[in-house]
Amino acid sequence: MNRENNPGPKSPRRIPRSFRDLTPSNHFNPRTFFREMVWKAWLTPRTGTTKTPAFPRLEADELALTWIGHASFLVQFPDLNVLIDPNFANWLFLLKRLRHPGLRIDDLPPIDLVLLTHAHFDHFHKPSIRRLPSPRIGIMPWGCGSLAKTLGFSRIVELRWWESFSCDNWKVTLVPARHWGARTIRDEHRGYGGFILERNGRSIYHAGDSAYFEGFAEIGKRQAPEVALLPIGAYYPDTFRNVHMGPDEAIRAFHDLKSRWFVPMHYGSFKLSFEAIDEPPRWLRELADAAEMSHRLRILDEGVPEKF
């Protein structure tokens, strides 16, 4: 059994000695953080446009994806609307959003299901979730339900890795990731992972946040999801790769997953690391061309629904 999924007795947590100890890989000191993540972003004009989406009419076997930005997606089937990690914030504390959300909350269709991959503020954004119009079901990893009790869900479901929840003609499974789940320094009990959403023979995988790890091959062996939503940003310096992937590792993960379509995410909206904000998609296109797999890469524009 995975220790992260079935934790045993824990030793007392060491009191952090510095700001650097509050990050999972001891990435940076306060001066570097402020210069690279905060000050440079403050000086960068916000780009992108918030659109009024033209949601497509879907046949029984079709699905549509709308990228909102960062790791946020609207997934639509003919009779099911799903939000994953919704984040419409222009600011996350001191962190400025550098691209406008692709659409407004007011332009969303009725939301049946919200999937939350872990408790980090850029994925589990309470103000965004609280503004959703009466979402029915919220599904999240173990230990996160207490964060969602006042957010308007009719039902909250917590899952552990490889557990599933089914309703009507759809199923959601929480799958492993290589990341961490604590929202603050005192709540290491919270889980994390990715989700596989299945309906009528179609399947979508959202990896949440994850470094590259052998678990992608296991997910591919068990599930082989048709569409893979994979993070490609926040990978430099290399210590960040303990918890995130770059485009090179995301392509490896895509092949491990045995998926048909690769949709990149987790780049462009917030500056969370030191690579240039537009570098992840540029490098991904270059690598996809070299690997002769560009026909399987779908880089979405924020706020523009695409059928799959």
Short mmCIF file of the C-alpha atoms (twelve columns), coordinates in Angstrom:
data_MODEL
# 
_entry.id   MODEL 
# 
loop_
_atom_site.group_PDB 
_atom_site.id 
_atom_site.type_symbol 
_atom_site.label_atom_id 
_atom_site.label_alt_id 
_atom_site.label_comp_id 
_atom_site.label_asym_id 
_atom_site.label_seq_id 
_atom_site.Cartn_x 
_atom_site.Cartn_y 
_atom_site.Cartn_z 
_atom_site.pdbx_PDB_model_num 
ATOM 1   C CA . MET A 1   0.000   0.000  0.000   1 
ATOM 2   C CA . ASN A 2   1.183   3.554  -0.645  1 
ATOM 3   C CA . ARG A 3   2.209   5.313  2.530   1 
ATOM 4   C CA . GLU A 4   0.877   8.631  1.177   1 
ATOM 5   C CA . ASN A 5   -2.559  7.053  0.735   1 
ATOM 6   C CA . ASN A 6   -2.572  5.038  3.958   1 
ATOM 7   C CA . PRO A 7   -0.357  6.996  6.340   1 
ATOM 8   C CA . GLY A 8   0.817   5.381  9.521   1 
ATOM 9   C CA . PRO A 9   1.930   7.072  12.733  1 
ATOM 10  C CA . LYS A 10  3.701   10.359 12.087  1 
ATOM 11  C CA . SER A 11  6.637   11.865 13.864  1 
ATOM 12  C CA . PRO A 12  6.185   15.411 15.178  1 
ATOM 13  C CA . ARG A 13  6.568   18.014 12.435  1 
ATOM 14  C CA . ARG A 14  9.752   20.036 12.709  1 
ATOM 15  C CA . ILE A 15  9.161   23.761 13.216  1 
ATOM 16  C CA . PRO A 16  10.278  25.591 10.039  1 
ATOM 17  C CA . ARG A 17  13.523  27.499 10.519  1 
ATOM 18  C CA . SER A 18  13.095  29.720 7.456   1 
ATOM 19  C CA . PHE A 19  10.761  30.632 4.602   1 
ATOM 20  C CA . ARG A 20  12.610  28.091 2.451   1 
ATOM 21  C CA . ASP A 21  11.440  25.271 4.732   1 
ATOM 22  C CA . LEU A 22  7.806   26.082 3.871   1 
ATOM 23  C CA . THR A 23  8.281   24.923 0.269   1 
ATOM 24  C CA . PRO A 24  8.325   21.209 -0.629  1 
ATOM 25  C CA . SER A 25  11.776  21.233 -2.189  1 
ATOM 26  C CA . ASN A 26  13.448  24.101 -0.299  1 
ATOM 27  C CA . HIS A 27  13.291  26.174 -3.471  1 
ATOM 28  C CA . PHE A 28  14.011  29.766 -2.602  1 
ATOM 29  C CA . ASN A 29  14.558  32.460 0.002   1 
ATOM 30  C CA . PRO A 30  12.158  35.370 0.591   1 
ATOM 31  C CA . ARG A 31  14.150  37.835 -1.529  1 
ATOM 32  C CA . THR A 32  14.196  35.515 -4.543  1 
ATOM 33  C CA . PHE A 33  10.506  34.702 -4.122  1 
ATOM 34  C CA . PHE A 34  9.500   38.362 -4.012  1 
ATOM 35  C CA . ARG A 35  11.678  39.329 -6.991  1 
ATOM 36  C CA . GLU A 36  10.773  36.410 -9.270  1 
ATOM 37  C CA . MET A 37  7.163   35.602 -8.334  1 
ATOM 38  C CA . VAL A 38  5.768   38.885 -7.059  1 
ATOM 39  C CA . TRP A 39  7.652   41.958 -8.274  1 
ATOM 40  C CA . LYS A 40  8.189   40.836 -11.870 1 
ATOM 41  C CA . ALA A 41  4.544   39.785 -12.125 1 
ATOM 42  C CA . TRP A 42  3.354   43.132 -10.746 1 
ATOM 43  C CA . LEU A 43  5.276   44.874 -13.548 1 
ATOM 44  C CA . THR A 44  3.843   42.575 -16.242 1 
ATOM 45  C CA . PRO A 45  0.586   43.719 -17.888 1 
ATOM 46  C CA . ARG A 46  -2.218  41.183 -17.674 1 
ATOM 47  C CA . THR A 47  -2.984  39.661 -21.092 1 
ATOM 48  C CA . GLY A 48  -5.633  37.416 -22.612 1 
ATOM 49  C CA . THR A 49  -9.335  38.064 -23.026 1 
ATOM 50  C CA . THR A 50  -12.370 36.861 -21.157 1 
ATOM 51  C CA . LYS A 51  -14.776 35.524 -23.768 1 
ATOM 52  C CA . THR A 52  -18.476 34.823 -23.945 1 
ATOM 53  C CA . PRO A 53  -18.267 31.124 -24.795 1 
ATOM 54  C CA . ALA A 54  -20.310 29.507 -27.536 1 
ATOM 55  C CA . PHE A 55  -20.888 26.090 -26.012 1 
ATOM 56  C CA . PRO A 56  -21.425 23.467 -28.730 1 
ATOM 57  C CA . ARG A 57  -24.391 21.195 -29.053 1 
ATOM 58  C CA . LEU A 58  -23.179 17.701 -28.255 1 
ATOM 59  C CA . GLU A 59  -24.299 14.366 -29.618 1 
ATOM 60  C CA . ALA A 60  -24.551 11.355 -27.324 1 
ATOM 61  C CA . ASP A 61  -20.947 10.233 -27.877 1 
ATOM 62  C CA . GLU A 62  -19.315 13.691 -27.857 1 
ATOM 63  C CA . LEU A 63  -17.607 15.773 -25.196 1 
ATOM 64  C CA . ALA A 64  -16.303 19.334 -25.097 1 
ATOM 65  C CA . LEU A 65  -13.477 20.944 -23.125 1 
ATOM 66  C CA . THR A 66  -13.162 24.611 -22.248 1 
ATOM 67  C CA . TRP A 67  -9.894  25.695 -20.665 1 
ATOM 68  C CA . ILE A 68  -10.535 28.483 -18.166 1 
ATOM 69  C CA . GLY A 69  -6.829  28.915 -17.432 1 
ATOM 70  C CA . HIS A 70  -4.159  27.434 -15.160 1 
ATOM 71  C CA . ALA A 71  -5.548  23.983 -14.167 1 
ATOM 72  C CA . SER A 72  -9.234  24.955 -14.487 1 
ATOM 73  C CA . PHE A 73  -11.463 23.227 -17.042 1 
ATOM 74  C CA . LEU A 74  -15.118 22.915 -17.880 1 
ATOM 75  C CA . VAL A 75  -15.871 19.417 -19.184 1 
ATOM 76  C CA . GLN A 76  -19.212 18.951 -20.946 1 
ATOM 77  C CA . PHE A 77  -21.121 15.886 -21.990 1 
ATOM 78  C CA . PRO A 78  -24.663 16.091 -23.402 1 
ATOM 79  C CA . ASP A 79  -26.160 15.636 -19.921 1 
ATOM 80  C CA . LEU A 80  -23.291 16.478 -17.561 1 
ATOM 81  C CA . ASN A 81  -21.309 19.656 -16.801 1 
ATOM 82  C CA . VAL A 82  -18.126 19.239 -14.757 1 
ATOM 83  C CA . LEU A 83  -15.698 21.830 -13.392 1 
ATOM 84  C CA . ILE A 84  -12.182 20.783 -12.435 1 
ATOM 85  C CA . ASP A 85  -10.094 22.922 -10.062 1 
ATOM 86  C CA . PRO A 86  -12.060 26.128 -10.803 1 
ATOM 87  C CA . ASN A 87  -10.029 29.287 -10.246 1 
ATOM 88  C CA . PHE A 88  -11.266 32.669 -11.491 1 
ATOM 89  C CA . ALA A 89  -9.067  34.794 -9.217  1 
ATOM 90  C CA . ASN A 90  -7.122  37.801 -10.457 1 
ATOM 91  C CA . TRP A 91  -4.887  37.539 -7.383  1 
ATOM 92  C CA . LEU A 92  -3.715  34.731 -5.128  1 
ATOM 93  C CA . PHE A 93  -2.535  36.692 -2.123  1 
ATOM 94  C CA . LEU A 94  0.518   38.526 -3.569  1 
ATOM 95  C CA . LEU A 95  0.556   36.534 -6.802  1 
ATOM 96  C CA . LYS A 96  -0.946  38.378 -9.758  1 
ATOM 97  C CA . ARG A 97  -2.824  36.485 -12.440 1 
ATOM 98  C CA . LEU A 98  -1.053  37.239 -15.732 1 
ATOM 99  C CA . ARG A 99  -3.800  36.075 -18.103 1 
ATOM 100 C CA . HIS A 100 -7.488  36.791 -17.673 1 
ATOM 101 C CA . PRO A 101 -9.736  33.764 -17.009 1 
ATOM 102 C CA . GLY A 102 -11.120 32.464 -20.282 1 
ATOM 103 C CA . LEU A 103 -14.732 32.957 -19.220 1 
ATOM 104 C CA . ARG A 104 -16.808 34.461 -16.418 1 
ATOM 105 C CA . ILE A 105 -18.508 32.495 -13.684 1 
ATOM 106 C CA . ASP A 106 -21.807 34.066 -14.786 1 
ATOM 107 C CA . ASP A 107 -21.399 32.467 -18.230 1 
ATOM 108 C CA . LEU A 108 -21.064 28.929 -16.898 1 
ATOM 109 C CA . PRO A 109 -23.835 26.415 -17.529 1 
ATOM 110 C CA . PRO A 110 -25.435 24.709 -14.496 1 
ATOM 111 C CA . ILE A 111 -22.686 22.702 -12.799 1 
ATOM 112 C CA . ASP A 112 -23.446 19.109 -11.849 1 
ATOM 113 C CA . LEU A 113 -20.044 18.094 -10.521 1 
ATOM 114 C CA . VAL A 114 -16.868 19.780 -9.238  1 
ATOM 115 C CA . LEU A 115 -13.596 17.853 -9.013  1 
ATOM 116 C CA . LEU A 116 -10.874 19.259 -6.729  1 
ATOM 117 C CA . THR A 117 -7.483  17.585 -7.053  1 
ATOM 118 C CA . HIS A 118 -5.881  18.912 -3.857  1 
ATOM 119 C CA . ALA A 119 -6.059  21.698 -1.307  1 
ATOM 120 C CA . HIS A 120 -3.461  24.138 -2.672  1 
ATOM 121 C CA . PHE A 121 -4.872  27.634 -3.095  1 
ATOM 122 C CA . ASP A 122 -4.399  27.747 -6.873  1 
ATOM 123 C CA . HIS A 123 -6.455  24.546 -7.305  1 
ATOM 124 C CA . PHE A 124 -8.878  24.640 -4.368  1 
ATOM 125 C CA . HIS A 125 -9.868  28.314 -4.605  1 
ATOM 126 C CA . LYS A 126 -12.669 28.830 -2.123  1 
ATOM 127 C CA . PRO A 127 -13.895 32.236 -3.386  1 
ATOM 128 C CA . SER A 128 -14.335 30.838 -6.908  1 
ATOM 129 C CA . ILE A 129 -16.119 27.714 -5.692  1 
ATOM 130 C CA . ARG A 130 -18.370 29.720 -3.385  1 
ATOM 131 C CA . ARG A 131 -19.624 31.783 -6.352  1 
ATOM 132 C CA . LEU A 132 -20.659 28.758 -8.407  1 
ATOM 133 C CA . PRO A 133 -24.429 28.464 -8.903  1 
ATOM 134 C CA . SER A 134 -25.513 25.576 -6.651  1 
ATOM 135 C CA . PRO A 135 -23.028 22.852 -7.623  1 
ATOM 136 C CA . ARG A 136 -24.511 19.450 -6.815  1 
ATOM 137 C CA . ILE A 137 -21.574 17.202 -5.958  1 
ATOM 138 C CA . GLY A 138 -17.997 17.961 -4.945  1 
ATOM 139 C CA . ILE A 139 -15.434 15.154 -5.206  1 
ATOM 140 C CA . MET A 140 -11.997 15.553 -3.659  1 
ATOM 141 C CA . PRO A 141 -9.190  13.547 -2.018  1 
ATOM 142 C CA . TRP A 142 -9.301  12.327 1.540   1 
ATOM 143 C CA . GLY A 143 -9.009  14.991 4.226   1 
ATOM 144 C CA . CYS A 144 -10.266 17.851 2.011   1 
ATOM 145 C CA . GLY A 145 -13.980 17.628 2.774   1 
ATOM 146 C CA . SER A 146 -13.747 19.890 5.814   1 
ATOM 147 C CA . LEU A 147 -12.579 22.718 3.534   1 
ATOM 148 C CA . ALA A 148 -15.688 22.391 1.364   1 
ATOM 149 C CA . LYS A 149 -18.454 22.325 3.954   1 
ATOM 150 C CA . THR A 150 -19.426 25.991 3.526   1 
ATOM 151 C CA . LEU A 151 -19.021 26.187 -0.261  1 
ATOM 152 C CA . GLY A 152 -22.562 25.294 -1.314  1 
ATOM 153 C CA . PHE A 153 -22.261 21.640 -2.332  1 
ATOM 154 C CA . SER A 154 -25.310 19.428 -1.986  1 
ATOM 155 C CA . ARG A 155 -22.995 16.455 -1.416  1 
ATOM 156 C CA . ILE A 156 -19.283 16.109 -0.654  1 
ATOM 157 C CA . VAL A 157 -17.414 12.902 -1.541  1 
ATOM 158 C CA . GLU A 158 -13.870 12.095 -0.417  1 
ATOM 159 C CA . LEU A 159 -11.881 9.411  -2.227  1 
ATOM 160 C CA . ARG A 160 -8.600  7.606  -1.725  1 
ATOM 161 C CA . TRP A 161 -6.355  6.484  -4.565  1 
ATOM 162 C CA . TRP A 162 -8.125  4.056  -6.907  1 
ATOM 163 C CA . GLU A 163 -11.470 4.568  -5.200  1 
ATOM 164 C CA . SER A 164 -14.385 5.511  -7.461  1 
ATOM 165 C CA . PHE A 165 -17.728 7.235  -7.160  1 
ATOM 166 C CA . SER A 166 -20.491 6.485  -9.676  1 
ATOM 167 C CA . CYS A 167 -23.802 8.176  -10.356 1 
ATOM 168 C CA . ASP A 168 -26.201 7.666  -13.263 1 
ATOM 169 C CA . ASN A 169 -24.000 7.030  -16.328 1 
ATOM 170 C CA . TRP A 170 -20.705 8.535  -15.124 1 
ATOM 171 C CA . LYS A 171 -17.852 7.504  -12.825 1 
ATOM 172 C CA . VAL A 172 -14.972 9.376  -11.189 1 
ATOM 173 C CA . THR A 173 -11.794 7.673  -9.937  1 
ATOM 174 C CA . LEU A 174 -9.039  9.314  -7.876  1 
ATOM 175 C CA . VAL A 175 -5.623  8.177  -9.096  1 
ATOM 176 C CA . PRO A 176 -2.136  8.693  -7.640  1 
ATOM 177 C CA . ALA A 177 0.142   11.667 -8.234  1 
ATOM 178 C CA . ARG A 178 3.569   12.754 -7.046  1 
ATOM 179 C CA . HIS A 179 2.897   15.975 -5.196  1 
ATOM 180 C CA . TRP A 180 1.702   16.917 -1.710  1 
ATOM 181 C CA . GLY A 181 -1.631  17.925 -0.222  1 
ATOM 182 C CA . ALA A 182 -1.141  20.243 2.754   1 
ATOM 183 C CA . ARG A 183 -2.860  23.626 2.476   1 
ATOM 184 C CA . THR A 184 -0.890  25.051 5.402   1 
ATOM 185 C CA . ILE A 185 2.062   23.789 7.436   1 
ATOM 186 C CA . ARG A 186 -0.240  21.994 9.904   1 
ATOM 187 C CA . ASP A 187 -2.549  19.879 7.708   1 
ATOM 188 C CA . GLU A 188 -0.420  17.172 6.158   1 
ATOM 189 C CA . HIS A 189 -3.359  14.766 6.522   1 
ATOM 190 C CA . ARG A 190 -4.968  16.083 3.331   1 
ATOM 191 C CA . GLY A 191 -4.716  13.984 0.191   1 
ATOM 192 C CA . TYR A 192 -3.971  14.776 -3.444  1 
ATOM 193 C CA . GLY A 193 -4.146  13.100 -6.823  1 
ATOM 194 C CA . GLY A 194 -5.602  13.197 -10.301 1 
ATOM 195 C CA . PHE A 195 -9.051  12.245 -11.545 1 
ATOM 196 C CA . ILE A 196 -10.330 10.027 -14.329 1 
ATOM 197 C CA . LEU A 197 -13.844 10.947 -15.425 1 
ATOM 198 C CA . GLU A 198 -15.728 8.335  -17.474 1 
ATOM 199 C CA . ARG A 199 -19.063 8.558  -19.236 1 
ATOM 200 C CA . ASN A 200 -20.490 6.268  -21.940 1 
ATOM 201 C CA . GLY A 201 -17.127 4.979  -23.111 1 
ATOM 202 C CA . ARG A 202 -15.325 8.340  -23.104 1 
ATOM 203 C CA . SER A 203 -12.650 9.108  -20.505 1 
ATOM 204 C CA . ILE A 204 -10.710 12.194 -19.429 1 
ATOM 205 C CA . TYR A 205 -7.738  12.304 -17.067 1 
ATOM 206 C CA . HIS A 206 -6.824  15.463 -15.155 1 
ATOM 207 C CA . ALA A 207 -3.443  15.004 -13.461 1 
ATOM 208 C CA . GLY A 208 -3.813  17.830 -10.943 1 
ATOM 209 C CA . ASP A 209 -0.284  18.770 -9.885  1 
ATOM 210 C CA . SER A 210 2.334   16.085 -10.267 1 
ATOM 211 C CA . ALA A 211 5.971   15.417 -10.920 1 
ATOM 212 C CA . TYR A 212 6.799   12.648 -13.350 1 
ATOM 213 C CA . PHE A 213 6.658   9.235  -11.655 1 
ATOM 214 C CA . GLU A 214 6.091   5.568  -12.400 1 
ATOM 215 C CA . GLY A 215 2.432   5.919  -11.480 1 
ATOM 216 C CA . PHE A 216 1.603   7.244  -14.950 1 
ATOM 217 C CA . ALA A 217 2.427   3.840  -16.401 1 
ATOM 218 C CA . GLU A 218 0.161   2.178  -13.830 1 
ATOM 219 C CA . ILE A 219 -2.677  4.556  -14.728 1 
ATOM 220 C CA . GLY A 220 -2.117  3.781  -18.398 1 
ATOM 221 C CA . LYS A 221 -2.146  0.053  -17.738 1 
ATOM 222 C CA . ARG A 222 -5.342  0.179  -15.684 1 
ATOM 223 C CA . GLN A 223 -7.287  2.900  -17.487 1 
ATOM 224 C CA . ALA A 224 -5.580  4.283  -20.660 1 
ATOM 225 C CA . PRO A 225 -7.672  7.487  -20.561 1 
ATOM 226 C CA . GLU A 226 -8.573  8.889  -23.964 1 
ATOM 227 C CA . VAL A 227 -7.829  12.569 -23.168 1 
ATOM 228 C CA . ALA A 228 -4.940  13.519 -20.861 1 
ATOM 229 C CA . LEU A 229 -4.855  16.977 -19.244 1 
ATOM 230 C CA . LEU A 230 -1.240  17.289 -18.131 1 
ATOM 231 C CA . PRO A 231 0.670   20.091 -16.343 1 
ATOM 232 C CA . ILE A 232 3.677   21.518 -18.183 1 
ATOM 233 C CA . GLY A 233 4.676   24.579 -16.102 1 
ATOM 234 C CA . ALA A 234 6.477   25.482 -12.846 1 
ATOM 235 C CA . TYR A 235 9.494   23.234 -13.502 1 
ATOM 236 C CA . TYR A 236 12.538  25.525 -13.251 1 
ATOM 237 C CA . PRO A 237 14.886  25.393 -11.383 1 
ATOM 238 C CA . ASP A 238 15.206  21.631 -11.476 1 
ATOM 239 C CA . THR A 239 14.357  21.244 -7.784  1 
ATOM 240 C CA . PHE A 240 10.779  22.164 -8.764  1 
ATOM 241 C CA . ARG A 241 10.624  18.872 -10.666 1 
ATOM 242 C CA . ASN A 242 10.239  17.085 -7.341  1 
ATOM 243 C CA . VAL A 243 6.584   18.188 -7.471  1 
ATOM 244 C CA . HIS A 244 5.970   19.451 -11.050 1 
ATOM 245 C CA . MET A 245 6.695   18.413 -14.645 1 
ATOM 246 C CA . GLY A 246 8.191   20.227 -17.586 1 
ATOM 247 C CA . PRO A 247 7.039   19.623 -21.166 1 
ATOM 248 C CA . ASP A 248 9.692   16.919 -21.655 1 
ATOM 249 C CA . GLU A 249 8.429   14.831 -18.744 1 
ATOM 250 C CA . ALA A 250 4.802   15.531 -19.619 1 
ATOM 251 C CA . ILE A 251 5.365   13.926 -23.022 1 
ATOM 252 C CA . ARG A 252 6.806   10.856 -21.277 1 
ATOM 253 C CA . ALA A 253 3.753   10.772 -19.035 1 
ATOM 254 C CA . PHE A 254 1.453   11.040 -22.054 1 
ATOM 255 C CA . HIS A 255 3.056   8.001  -23.670 1 
ATOM 256 C CA . ASP A 256 2.907   6.094  -20.380 1 
ATOM 257 C CA . LEU A 257 -0.807  6.867  -20.121 1 
ATOM 258 C CA . LYS A 258 -1.477  5.477  -23.636 1 
ATOM 259 C CA . SER A 259 -3.840  8.369  -24.281 1 
ATOM 260 C CA . ARG A 260 -5.041  9.632  -27.633 1 
ATOM 261 C CA . TRP A 261 -5.039  13.391 -26.945 1 
ATOM 262 C CA . PHE A 262 -2.626  15.544 -24.948 1 
ATOM 263 C CA . VAL A 263 -4.058  18.809 -23.586 1 
ATOM 264 C CA . PRO A 264 -1.473  20.891 -21.666 1 
ATOM 265 C CA . MET A 265 -2.333  22.991 -18.619 1 
ATOM 266 C CA . HIS A 266 -0.820  24.624 -15.521 1 
ATOM 267 C CA . TYR A 267 1.061   27.374 -17.345 1 
ATOM 268 C CA . GLY A 268 0.606   30.988 -18.371 1 
ATOM 269 C CA . SER A 269 -1.803  32.208 -15.672 1 
ATOM 270 C CA . PHE A 270 0.351   32.547 -12.555 1 
ATOM 271 C CA . LYS A 271 4.121   32.831 -12.275 1 
ATOM 272 C CA . LEU A 272 4.960   29.967 -9.924  1 
ATOM 273 C CA . SER A 273 8.586   29.333 -10.941 1 
ATOM 274 C CA . PHE A 274 11.504  30.846 -12.816 1 
ATOM 275 C CA . GLU A 275 11.003  29.817 -16.454 1 
ATOM 276 C CA . ALA A 276 9.591   32.478 -18.792 1 
ATOM 277 C CA . ILE A 277 5.804   32.559 -18.697 1 
ATOM 278 C CA . ASP A 278 5.506   31.653 -22.413 1 
ATOM 279 C CA . GLU A 279 8.261   29.039 -22.452 1 
ATOM 280 C CA . PRO A 280 6.280   25.864 -21.552 1 
ATOM 281 C CA . PRO A 281 3.970   25.810 -24.633 1 
ATOM 282 C CA . ARG A 282 6.813   26.892 -26.960 1 
ATOM 283 C CA . TRP A 283 9.047   24.060 -25.747 1 
ATOM 284 C CA . LEU A 284 6.157   21.585 -25.826 1 
ATOM 285 C CA . ARG A 285 5.442   22.358 -29.498 1 
ATOM 286 C CA . GLU A 286 9.135   21.925 -30.312 1 
ATOM 287 C CA . LEU A 287 9.297   18.564 -28.557 1 
ATOM 288 C CA . ALA A 288 6.032   17.368 -30.115 1 
ATOM 289 C CA . ASP A 289 7.301   18.242 -33.593 1 
ATOM 290 C CA . ALA A 290 10.545  16.368 -32.963 1 
ATOM 291 C CA . ALA A 291 8.613   13.337 -31.715 1 
ATOM 292 C CA . GLU A 292 6.195   13.476 -34.673 1 
ATOM 293 C CA . MET A 293 3.199   13.641 -32.323 1 
ATOM 294 C CA . SER A 294 1.931   17.174 -33.016 1 
ATOM 295 C CA . HIS A 295 -1.289  15.693 -34.441 1 
ATOM 296 C CA . ARG A 296 -2.097  14.394 -30.943 1 
ATOM 297 C CA . LEU A 297 -1.404  17.678 -29.172 1 
ATOM 298 C CA . ARG A 298 -4.363  20.006 -28.510 1 
ATOM 299 C CA . ILE A 299 -3.260  23.357 -27.062 1 
ATOM 300 C CA . LEU A 300 -6.486  25.118 -26.129 1 
ATOM 301 C CA . ASP A 301 -7.242  28.837 -26.116 1 
ATOM 302 C CA . GLU A 302 -8.768  30.028 -22.855 1 
ATOM 303 C CA . GLY A 303 -12.542 30.365 -23.053 1 
ATOM 304 C CA . VAL A 304 -12.934 28.561 -26.388 1 
ATOM 305 C CA . PRO A 305 -14.836 25.221 -26.179 1 
ATOM 306 C CA . GLU A 306 -13.452 22.416 -28.305 1 
ATOM 307 C CA . LYS A 307 -15.100 19.120 -29.158 1 
ATOM 308 C CA . PHE A 308 -13.313 15.810 -28.725 1 
# 
